[in-house]
Amino acid sequence: MIGWIHRARRTQTISPRNRTRALSYFVAINLLRIAILAGTSDNSFFQADYAWPPLFLWIAEKMRFPRFLACGGTFFLTVFVLSADTLSAESQRFHWGIEAIPQFLGAYHDLPWALILPVAAVILALAIIATAGLFVARRRPLAIWPLLMVFGLLSVADLIAGTGRYRAVYGKYNILTAASQSLVSTYAGMMKEPSFTPIRQGTMYSNIAFGNPPSQILSIAFESYGLAWRKDRRDALIAPLLKEVSGLYVIDRASHHFQGNTFQGEVRELCGLQMQGYPRTGKLSTGFDQCLPARLARRGYDTWALHGNGGEFYSRKTFYPLLGFRHAEFYDDFKRRSDRKPQCSGTVFQGICDEQVYERALSLFDGKRRFVHVMTLDTHLPVRSAQFPSCSASFEDDSGLCGYDRLVERSMRQLGAALRRAKSKPDVIFIYGDHAPPFAGQADRDVFHHDRIPFLRLRRLS
């Protein structure tokens, strides 16, 4: 009886405001999330992870944690949930798995900090505001049961709707999702070796690996080069290149499927493999020794890989030699060699502009057997907006698309001009997208195929 009276007294101290504080936190932050992600490909309504901070605070109050521990733990969980949600949303938009995060962290000095730092500042500000909101009327206990009841109803609705949590399905909505679940399962899967599926046809690898390849080959993995649905847009993107190489090369145009991010796109073309997951440094699965650079090197070709960004990004400094490249040059190498301005002002990344990389690549051809691979950088999103007439009329109706088109056309024009000036020209050139351009807005992404990229082959005229 005495215990019941004590419980009743404690219940009376919970004000109506405190009864809904946890629920208000959960609903408010999710409504803000829905508003921010409106127009993107995220099809979830409620992020389940936002229930963790108020649940921890409730436990801390019940167990009479010190105030600093209750505040610190709640703030830490809020930052974690906001970060996980942001990473999950970005990974879906950019077509790379969140298992790529260690690859980015390893290249911290080459990352676009001008973009990352403001996002981090917003996350911290939101975490401070959200945590402060939970500590309103701190001396009175927090009621968790309204939140648990609503969370249970959302879970039931999600099951009834049959939308399957944690899946990115176009055209379907997930009532409830959880970024932390995706993070945990993904990083648990990283303990395993990556898997490889052979691609039988359509890639650069299948074009030249099994035949009698020409002596001088140039491979260009073109960053974010997407396959536009409209023909006039496809034509506009390569029109400057066609003009420059007219009379020098004949161009065969095709397209094929892509999956994954930039490095997976390189592996697709260089090895004829669809790679799931990421190989850990020094612990690779079988298959890389049969990649095109390794095959050609065994046949006497001098193999080169060039990239305007740093070699730590995607661990290229380690993986390029394992793919069979005998030489690899990155941002630091270009800085040491060039008297020109090393930093490219047209990209948020620290790197060399495509024009300088093209010139270096073409200077390597001297009539001997050479295979040179270029990974471009200029068109890496985000790109600056632009207005017509700085871009093709096919893209004039959208400033973001206009800015993208301007950079693609510029890079294509610079490649064509460098080819025309080159003393010794490659016999065959392959140009292919790594993945579709990952625009923030769904409408801009829908301008391009979601699962196909362009594939160009330039054959030198005799």
N, C-alpha and C positions, 0 to 999 in steps of 0.2 A: 504494500500500500504506500509506504514511504517513497519507494522507488518510482511508483506511478506519479506521485505528487511532484517529485523532482523533474520527471520528464515533462509533465504538464506545464510546469513553470518555465522550463527551457523552451517549450513550444510557444508559449505566450510571448517570449522575447523576440520571436521572429516576426518582424513587421511585414505588412503586405508588400512593401517595396523590396524587402530582402527575399521574399518567397519567389519573386519573379526575376531577381537580379541575374542568376545564372542563365535562365532561359532568355532574358533580354540580351545578354552578352552573345549567346549562341546565335540568336535570330538576327541581331543587328549586324554582326560581322559577316554573316552569310548573305544578307541582303546587299551589303556593300560589295561583297565578292561577286555576286550575280551582276550588279551594275557595272563593275569594272570589266568583267569578262564578256559582257554583252557584245555580240558581233564577232566573237572569236569561235573557234571550233569546240570550246569546252561546253559539253552538253549536260553537266551536272548542276543540280540546284543547291544541295546542301553538302558541305564538307564536314564529314563526321568528326574529324580531328579537333575541330574547335570546341568539342565538349570536354577535351582533356584539361585545359587550364582551370575552368570552374570546378571540375571534379577533384583536381589536385588541391585546390584551395579549400574545398569542403572537407577533404580528408585532413588537411593541415589544421583546420579549425577544430575538428573532432579530436585530433590527437594533441592539440595544444602546442603546435610547433611554435618556435620563436618567430616573431614578426618578420625579421629579416629573411628567415628561411622560407616562410610562406610567400613573401613578396618575390624573393629571388627565384624560387621554383616556378611560381606562376608566370613570371616574366620570361624565364628561359623556355618554358613550354610554349608560350605564345609566339616567341621568336621562331622556335623550331617548326611549329605548325604553319606559320606564315611563310617561312622559307621553303618547307616541303611543298606547300600548295603552289608557290610561285615556280619552283623547279618542275613540278609535275605539269603545270600548264604550259611552260616554255618547251618542255621536252615533246609534248604532243604537237605544238605548233611548229617546231623546228625539225620534226621527224627524226629526232635522235632520242635514244633511251637515256634515262637518268643515270644509267651505269657509265655514261660518258663523263660524269662529273670529275672523277679522278684524273682523266686525261686533260681536262681544263685546268685543274688545280696544279698539275705538273708544269703548266705553261703560264703561271700566274703573271709573269712580267710581259707576256705577249697578249694578254686579254684586253678587251675594250673597257678599261676602267672608267672612262668618261661616261659610259652607259651603266656600268655595274654599280658604281658608288651611289648615284642618285636613287637607284632601286633599293639598295641596301639601306639608305637613309630613310626612305619611305617605310620600309619594313620595320625598322627600329622605332620610328615615330608612331606607327600604328600599334606596335606592341606596347609602347608606353601608355598610349591613350586607352587601349583595351584593358591593360592590367589595372590602370588607375580606376577605370569604370567598375571593375570587379571589387575594388576595395572601398567603394562608397559605403558609408555606415559600417565601417570595419568592426566596431566593437560588438555588433550584433551578428549572430550566427547566420550562415548562408543556408538556404534551403535548396536541395538538389533534386527533390522529387519532381517538380514541374518539368525540369529539363529532361530527366530520365523518361518521363511519360511521353513527352513530345518526340524524343529520340526513338522510343519504341514504336510509336505510330508511324514515323517516317520510315523505319526499317520494314515494317509490315507493308506499307504502301510501295516501297521499292521492290519487295518480293512479289507482291501482287502484280505490279506493272511488268515484271519479268525483264527488267532492263539490265540486270547483271552488274553488280558493282565492280569498280576498278577497270572497266573496259572502255576503250575509246572507240565508240561505234558511231559512224556518221549517220545522222538522221534519227537517232534514238536518244532519249533523255534518261539520265540516271538521277533518280530522286536523291540518292545518298551515295557519296563516294568517300574515299579515304586515301590521301596522298601518302601517309605514313605506311600503310599496308603495301603500297606499290614500292616505296623505298626499301622496306625490309626485305620483301620477296626478291626484288631486283638485286640487291647487294648480297643476298644469300646465294643467288644464282651465279654471282660473279666468282664464287669460289670454284666453280667448274670451268673447264676449258671451253672456249667458244666453239660453236659448230659451224661447219661449212657445207653448203649445198652447191654442187656444180651447176653452172649455167651453160646450157648446151650450145646456144647460138646467139648472135646479135651483138656481142661485146667486141671490143678491140682484141681481146685475147683470142677469141674464136676466129677472128679475121686473119691473124698472122701467126699464131702459135704452131700450127700443124702443117703449114705450107712452106713455100720458098719465099721468105720475106725479103723485101728490098733492103738495100744496104743502109739507107738513112731514113729513120722513122722519128716523127715528132708526135708525142702524146700530150694533149691539153685537156686536163680536167677543169672545166669551166664552172666556177663557183656560182651556185644558185641559178644555173641556166635551165629555165623551165620550158616545157612544151606548151605554148599557148594554144587554146582551143581554136581561135580564129586564124585563118591562113595569112591574112594581111599582117597580123602581129608577128607570126613566125617569120614571115619574109622580112619585116622591118628590122628585126633584131640582127639578121645576118647580111642585110643589104650592103653595109659598108665593107664587109669582108669580100663579098662577091665582086664589088666594084674594083677593089684593089688587086685581086688575084685573077681578074679576067685575062685570059690568054696565057696564064701560067699554070693553072690547075683546073680540073673538072671536079665538081662537087657532087657527091652522092649523099642524099638526105634520107634519114630513117629515124626511128625512135624505138626505145625499148623500156622495159619496166625498171624501176629503181625501188630500193627499200633501204632505209637507214639514213645515216648522216654522211658527212664529207669523206671521212676515211673509208667507210664501208663502200662508198661510190668508187673510190680509187681501187680498192681490192676487187670490186666487181669487174672493172675493166682490165686491170693489170694481171689478175689471176683467174678470171672467169669463175669467180666464187661469190656466192651470197653468204656473207658472214653475219652470224647472229652472236651478239655479245662482243667482248673486247679481249684480245689476247693480252696477258700480263707480260711485262717486260722480261725477256730471257726465258719465258716458259710458253712457247708457242705450240699450237697444234700442227699436225702434219698438213702439207699442202703449199706452204709458202715457197718451198724449194722448187716447185713447178711453175711458179709465177713467170710471167713473160720476161721481166728483166733478167731473172736467173737463167731462163732457157737461152735467151739471146747472148748472155755473157758467156755461157758454155760454148756458144758457136762463134766466139771471137768478137762480139760487139762490145764497144765501150759504152757503158750504161750510166746515165746521169739523171738525177732528180733535182728539180729546182722549185723553191717555194718562197714567196716574199715575206712570209711570217716566220716566227721562230720555230726551230726544230723540235722544241719540247711539246708543241701543240700536237695532240694525238700521238705523242712519242715518235714522231716521224724520224727524228735523228737516230733512233734505235731500229725502227721497223723498216725504213727504206733500205738499209744494207741487207736486212734479212729477206727482203723481197728480191734482192739480186742487184741492187744499184751499187756500183763500185764507187760512185762519187755522188755527194749530196751537198747542196748549198742552200743556205737559209738567210734570214735577215742580217745576222751578224757578218756573214761572209760578204754580202753585198755592201754593207757599210764599210768594211775594210778595203774593198776594191774600188769603190766609186768616189769620185770627187763631186758628184752631183748631190743634190739634197736627198738624203737617204730616206727620210720619213715621208710616206705617201699621205698627202693631205686629204685625199678623197675617200678614206676609209676610217672607221672608228678603231681599227686594229693598228698595232704598231707593226709596220711592214713596208715593203718596197712596192711601188706601183707596177702593174702588169707590164707596162711598156718597157721598163728596164729588164724585167725577167725575160720577156720575149727576145730582146736584143741579145742578152747573154745566151739564151738557148740556141738561137740561130748562129751565133758566133762559133758554136762548138762543131758545127757541120763543116767538114773539110774534104768530103769525098770518101772518107773511110767509113767502116761499119760503125754506126752510132745509133743508139736508142736514147732519146732525151724526153723526159717526162716533166711537164710543168703543171703545178697546181696554182691556179690564179687566186687573186684576193680582192681585187677592186670591187666586185659586185656582191661581196658578202653583206647580207642585211644586218642591221638597218642601213638604209640609204637615205640621203637627203632628198627632200621633195624638190620638184622642178616644175616649170610651166612651159607650155608650148610657146615658141618654136624650138626650145632647146632639145626636144625629143621628137620622135616620129608622130605624125598626126594620128596614127593608130592608137597611141597611148595618151592623147592630149586630154581626155576627159577625167583623168585622175592624177593628182600631183605626185602621189607615191609611185604609181606605175610609171609616170613620166620620168621621175628621177631614176628608177630602175632601168628603164629603156635607155636613157641617156648614157648610163655607165656601161651597159652591155654593148651598145653601139660603139662607144668610144674604145672599149677594149678590143672589139672585133676590128675596128678601123686601124688601131695601132698594130695589131697582129698582121693585118694585110699589108700595111706600109712597111713593116719590118721584113716581111717575106719578099716584097718587091725589091728592097734594098740589099738583101742578103747576097753575098758573093756565091755561096754554095747553098743550094736550096734542098730541103728534105724531099725524098721521093714520094712519101705519103705522110699525110697529117690526119690525125684523129682528133676531133673536138666533140666533147660530150659533157652533159650536165652531171653534177654529182647528185643533186636532188632538186625538187621544185623549190621556187623561192618562198620562204616561210614568212609571208607578210602577216602582220598582226591581225588585220581584218579578214573575215571570211570572204567578203566580196572580192577583195584583191586576190586571195588565194584561188578563188574559183575561176579566175581568168586563165589558170594553167591546169593541166592534168594533175591529179593528185598522186598518180602512180607511174607516170611515164616522163621520160626526159628525151631531149633531142640527141641525135647521134649523127655526126657529119664525118665523111671521109673525103679528103682532098687528094686527088691523084695527079701527080705532076705530068704535064703534057710534054712529050718528047720534042 
